[in-house]
Amino acid sequence: MRSLSTLLILLVTISFTVAQTPDPAVEKEKFALLNNGATVGMVIKSVIKADTKRLSLTEQQVPKARQIITDATVKFNEGVKKLKASGMNQKKLRVLAVDVETGKLLAYKAILTPQQYSILLAQHKKMYPESKV
């Protein structure tokens, strides 16, 4: 049960920029880690809502943050699918989450103010002490 709550926290904070914009149909895809019918789009909406509140994102930052979150969610979802196919365990899932979270910091740094970034960095260090940021 603890690992499920940790995963839900991960879902609320993931984001990472990749080179290509995903297809809008991807948002309707089932999220591989949850069995409750949640879609990638539902996860994206909840992450945007949480990040907007936590970081006090401005109207100009929200579209860029949405793209970062979309890319990260897709990357995480694809990673979970690959892990399920090759034998998923908590350690492998944690490595994937740390990779996505570290990418989030790098992607978000370009759009956040120093104060917003410090909030994000502090939370990242608290949740992922093994990360090399």
Contacts in CASP RR format, 6 or more apart in sequence:
PFRMAT RR
TARGET T0000
AUTHOR 0000-0000-0000
METHOD contacts of the structure
MODEL  1
MRSLSTLLILLVTISFTVAQTPDPAVEKEKFALLNNGATVGMVIKSVIKA
DTKRLSLTEQQVPKARQIITDATVKFNEGVKKLKASGMNQKKLRVLAVDV
ETGKLLAYKAILTPQQYSILLAQHKKMYPESKV
3 90 0 8 1.000
7 33 0 8 1.000
7 93 0 8 1.000
7 97 0 8 1.000
9 127 0 8 1.000
10 76 0 8 1.000
10 97 0 8 1.000
10 100 0 8 1.000
10 101 0 8 1.000
11 33 0 8 1.000
11 43 0 8 1.000
11 46 0 8 1.000
11 47 0 8 1.000
11 73 0 8 1.000
11 76 0 8 1.000
12 46 0 8 1.000
12 47 0 8 1.000
12 50 0 8 1.000
13 47 0 8 1.000
13 50 0 8 1.000
13 51 0 8 1.000
13 101 0 8 1.000
13 104 0 8 1.000
13 123 0 8 1.000
13 127 0 8 1.000
14 47 0 8 1.000
14 69 0 8 1.000
14 72 0 8 1.000
14 73 0 8 1.000
14 76 0 8 1.000
14 97 0 8 1.000
14 100 0 8 1.000
14 101 0 8 1.000
14 104 0 8 1.000
15 47 0 8 1.000
15 51 0 8 1.000
15 65 0 8 1.000
15 68 0 8 1.000
15 69 0 8 1.000
15 71 0 8 1.000
15 72 0 8 1.000
15 73 0 8 1.000
15 100 0 8 1.000
15 103 0 8 1.000
15 104 0 8 1.000
15 107 0 8 1.000
15 108 0 8 1.000
16 68 0 8 1.000
16 71 0 8 1.000
16 72 0 8 1.000
16 75 0 8 1.000
16 76 0 8 1.000
16 99 0 8 1.000
16 100 0 8 1.000
16 103 0 8 1.000
16 104 0 8 1.000
16 107 0 8 1.000
17 67 0 8 1.000
17 68 0 8 1.000
17 71 0 8 1.000
17 72 0 8 1.000
17 103 0 8 1.000
17 106 0 8 1.000
17 107 0 8 1.000
18 71 0 8 1.000
18 74 0 8 1.000
18 75 0 8 1.000
21 67 0 8 1.000
21 70 0 8 1.000
21 71 0 8 1.000
22 70 0 8 1.000
22 71 0 8 1.000
22 74 0 8 1.000
26 40 0 8 1.000
26 74 0 8 1.000
27 39 0 8 1.000
27 40 0 8 1.000
27 41 0 8 1.000
27 44 0 8 1.000
27 70 0 8 1.000
28 39 0 8 1.000
28 40 0 8 1.000
28 41 0 8 1.000
29 39 0 8 1.000
29 40 0 8 1.000
29 77 0 8 1.000
30 37 0 8 1.000
30 38 0 8 1.000
30 39 0 8 1.000
30 40 0 8 1.000
31 37 0 8 1.000
31 38 0 8 1.000
31 39 0 8 1.000
31 40 0 8 1.000
31 42 0 8 1.000
31 43 0 8 1.000
31 73 0 8 1.000
31 77 0 8 1.000
32 77 0 8 1.000
32 80 0 8 1.000
32 81 0 8 1.000
32 84 0 8 1.000
33 77 0 8 1.000
33 80 0 8 1.000
40 73 0 8 1.000
40 74 0 8 1.000
40 77 0 8 1.000
41 73 0 8 1.000
43 73 0 8 1.000
44 66 0 8 1.000
44 69 0 8 1.000
44 70 0 8 1.000
44 73 0 8 1.000
47 69 0 8 1.000
47 73 0 8 1.000
48 62 0 8 1.000
48 65 0 8 1.000
48 66 0 8 1.000
48 69 0 8 1.000
51 57 0 8 1.000
51 65 0 8 1.000
51 69 0 8 1.000
52 62 0 8 1.000
52 65 0 8 1.000
54 119 0 8 1.000
54 123 0 8 1.000
55 112 0 8 1.000
55 116 0 8 1.000
55 119 0 8 1.000
55 120 0 8 1.000
56 116 0 8 1.000
57 65 0 8 1.000
57 116 0 8 1.000
61 111 0 8 1.000
61 112 0 8 1.000
64 111 0 8 1.000
65 108 0 8 1.000
65 111 0 8 1.000
68 104 0 8 1.000
68 107 0 8 1.000
68 108 0 8 1.000
68 111 0 8 1.000
71 107 0 8 1.000
72 100 0 8 1.000
72 103 0 8 1.000
72 104 0 8 1.000
72 107 0 8 1.000
75 100 0 8 1.000
76 96 0 8 1.000
76 97 0 8 1.000
76 100 0 8 1.000
79 96 0 8 1.000
80 88 0 8 1.000
80 93 0 8 1.000
80 96 0 8 1.000
83 92 0 8 1.000
83 93 0 8 1.000
83 96 0 8 1.000
97 128 0 8 1.000
98 128 0 8 1.000
98 130 0 8 1.000
98 131 0 8 1.000
101 124 0 8 1.000
101 127 0 8 1.000
101 128 0 8 1.000
101 131 0 8 1.000
102 124 0 8 1.000
102 128 0 8 1.000
102 131 0 8 1.000
102 132 0 8 1.000
102 133 0 8 1.000
104 120 0 8 1.000
104 124 0 8 1.000
105 120 0 8 1.000
105 121 0 8 1.000
105 124 0 8 1.000
105 133 0 8 1.000
108 117 0 8 1.000
108 120 0 8 1.000
109 117 0 8 1.000
112 120 0 8 1.000
121 133 0 8 1.000
124 131 0 8 1.000
124 133 0 8 1.000
125 131 0 8 1.000
125 133 0 8 1.000
END
